[in-house]
Amino acid sequence: MSNGLKSKIFLEQAGYRQRRLRDALRFWPIFGCILLVIPLLWASEPADHALDTNALIYIFGVWVLLIAVTAIMARRLRVDDAPDPDFKP
């Protein structure tokens, strides 16, 4: 029954990865909001300035992380969207 050809995958691997990357990019702002809200859950007293500093460092770190990961994912998405030069309609 097999004629020696490799069986086709349900979805092409590149197309599957592209869809999963787009799904991740859609979820990324929600994940970022959750990470940025975490310092609100930390208990702090009005005289405790060390906790305020830690919260600011955390928020800045999360902000930089979100920007860096977004840039990496956008670059990978742009590379995958490049047209195939060998394709002839």
JOKA-V26461 format. One record per run of one state. SS is the DSSP state (~ for helix, > for strand, _ for the rest). FROM is the first residue (numbers start at 1). TO is the last residue. If there is no record, write none. Layout:
# JOKA-V26461
ss;from;to
SS;FROM;TO
SS;FROM;TO
This chain:
# JOKA-V26461
ss;from;to
_;1;12
~;13;41
_;42;48
~;49;80
_;81;89
